[in-house]
């Protein structure tokens, strides 16, 4: 009868992938110069309750160029034509050790089991000038995700363009610009995919490779393109199967009780009672 219990969980079809598309209606990053904050919420999933994706930027954020960050079709396009909007992270840091961290969070209210298949592209990771005193050397580090407060995991795959050098593995992957990339081409692209890992947030840090860059870097920019993810299904109890299981358990318990009652009147039991009376 216990074999009926797994049947209580109904088969739930996998939800479709969702994409936070910066150019979509209703998806708009408001620049700080226009009153926006560095922590904004978005509603890309029509089946969710709203504000299911949060994008927060922390670190040395006071050195953003005027009107950035912002979701615009320039300066970086990743080689997409016609150009599509990306969240442009244009910085004018005063030191080659300054960084920002971008964290993408998925609401556990809307996605109780988290999400998987998280992927996104970064545009225009490159280097201007030559080491050891390049004007800037874009570098992306600490690319990782986690479920709740659990251990961090690294992306499953990271593919890069010709102007990007990938090193390390797991949560230690580093992406470093190795040559100048034209803002409107794909040589500085990186595609980051967390595959089947269940997560509620993913994050990366953007800065310079200080060993290759002058002390006061020139203005630099990368773009965060669309963010794709898949809500993980939450198993549901099927009312029909639950009723069958309850009936099966009831019949099973009654059968056990009936067997116990029969044992009371078995020949051996009656003989023993007769001997005691004698």
N, C-alpha and C positions, 0 to 999 in steps of 0.2 A: 504493500500500500504506500510505502514511503517513496516509491518510484513516481507517484503522482505529484509529489511536491514540486519538482523542477518544472512541471507543466503549468504551474501557476503563473510563471513569467511569460507574458505574451510576446510573440515575435514582433519586434519594432523595426520598421524599415529605417535605414540610415537617412538622416536629414540631408538635404542638398547643401552644397557648399555656398557660403555667403561671401561676398566681396565688398569691403569698404572701398568704394570708388570715389576718389577725391573730386572727380568732375560730375558726380551724380547730384541731382536735385536734392536739397536738404542736407547735403554733406559739405560743410564749409568751416574751415579753420579760420577763426577770427584773430587777426594779428594783434599783438599787444598794443601797437600804435593805434588800433581801432577799438581798444577797450577789451581785447581778449586776454585770457590767462594762459599760463603754460600747462594747464591741465584741462582738457576739453573732452566732451562726451559726444558720441555719434550714434545714429540709429540706422544701420545698414540692413537690418533683418526685419522685414515686414511682419514676420510671425512672432517677433519678440515684443516686449513691453515698452522699449525705448531706452536710449542711453546705454545700450548693451556693450559698446566698445569705448574704452577710455584711452586717450593718448596723453601721456604726461611727459614733460621735459624738465629735467632737473640738472643741476651742475652750474657751470659758469654761464648762465643765460643772459647776463647783462651785456654781453658783447655781441648780441645779434645785430646785424645790419638793420637799418631803418626799414620798417614794414615787414620784417621777417621775425619768426617763421610765418610762412603763408602757403596756401595751396594755390599754386600758379602753374602756368604752362612754360615758364622760363625762370631761371636760366637753364636748368637741366631738363632734358627730355628723354634721356636713355635711348635715343635713336628712334623713338616712336614718331611716326608721321601719319597724319597730322599730330602735332604735339598734344599730349594729355596733361591734365593737372597732376602735380605731385606736391607733397609737402616739402617745400624748399627750406633747407636748414643752412642759411648763409650766415657765416660767422666772421667776426673781425677781432679775434682774440689778441690780447696784449702779451701773452706768454705761450711758449710752445708746449707747456704742460697742462694748459687749461682744457677742459672737456665738458661735454654735455652727455646725459644719458636719456635715451628715449625708451619709455616703458609702455607697452600696449597691453591693456588689461581687458579681460572678457568677463562680463557680469555673471556671477554665480547665481544670481536671482533668476536670470533668463536661461543660463546654461548650468544646471545643477551638477552635471557630470563633466563639466569643462568642455573644451573643444580640442580638435586635432586638425591635422592637415593645414597647419598655419604656415603661410608662405608670404613673402613680400620681396620686392626688389629695391635695391639702393642704386641711385644714379651718380655717375661722375666722381667716383673715388679715384683721385689722381695725384700727381705731384707737379708743382711748378718750380722750375729751376733744378739745381743739382745738389746732391748731398756733398758735404755735410751742412751746407747752409742754404738749402732750398727755400724758396719763398713760403711754401707750405708743403706738407706731405700728409694728405688725408689718411687717416687710419681709423678703422673700426675694430673694436675689441669687445670682449665680454658679451658675445652673442649667445644668449641662453634663454631657457624658459623653465617654468615650473608649474606644478599643480598645487594650489593653495600655498602652504608654507613648507612644502616638501623640498627634496633635493633638486637642484638645478640640473637640467640636461642640455646638451648642446644640440645644434641642428643636425638633422639626418644628412642633408646634402647642402653644399654651398658651391655654386658655380660662379666663376668670375670672368670678366673680360680681359683683354690683353694688357690693359694699363693697370691691372690690379694683381698684386702678389698675395696668394693665400698661404698661411703657415699655421702650424698647430693643429689640434684636433679637439673634439668634444666641446667643452665650455671654454677651451683655451684657443679657439680659432681667432686669428688676426688677419685683417684685410688691409693692405697697405698700397697706396698709390705708388707706381714705379715710373711714371712718365706723364706728360701733359696730355689730357684728353679734351677734345673739343666738346663743349657742353651739350651739343645736340647729337652726339654719337654714342654708341653702346660700349665703347672700349673700357669705360669706367664702371660698368654695371656689375652688380653682384646679386644673385638670386639665392635667397635663404629659405630653406624648407625644413620644417620640423617633423614632417612625415606623420606617423601614427602616434607620436608622443601626445599624451593627454596633458594639456596645460590650461592654466587660467591667466597666465601672463607670459609675455616674451619681452626681452630687453636687449639693447645694445648701447655701446658707448662710442662717441665720435670725438676725435681730437687729432693731434699730430703725432708723427713719429719724431720725438724730440731729438733723437740722435742724428736725424737727417735734415733738420729744419732750423732756420735762424731763430734767435731768441724771441723776436716779435714777428709772428707770422703775418703774411699778407691776407687779405680777404679771401675766404674759401667757402665752398658750398658743396653739399651733397643733397640729393633728393630722395625722399621716402615715397615710393610709389604705392599702388593699391595693396591692401591687406586682405588676403583670402584665408578663410577658415571654415571648418565644418563642426557644427554643434554635435556633441556626442549624445547618442540616444540614451534616454533613461528607461530601463525596463519597467513595464507596466503590468499590473495584475489583470488578467483576463477574467471578467465576471463569469463567463461560461465555464472556463476551465476550473475556476475556483469552486463553482457549484459541483462540478464532477468530482473534484478532489475531496470536498467535504462529504459527499455521498459515499465515496470510496472509503474514506476513513471511518464513517459511521458503520458501514457494512462490515468493515474489518474488525472494529471493536466489538460489534454484536456477535460476530463469528467466534472471536476469542472467548467471549462470555458463554456462548453456547457450548463450546468445547469443555470449559471448566464445569458447567452444569452436568454434562454427560459423564465426566469423570466421577462425579459423586455417585452415579448409579452404575458404574462398571462392575462386572462380576467380582473382581478382586475386592472392591470397596464394600460390596454387599456381604461377601463372605467374612470379611474382617469384622463388620458390625455384628453379624450373627454370632461369631465366636465370643465377642465381648458380652453379648446378651446371655449366652449360654453359661 
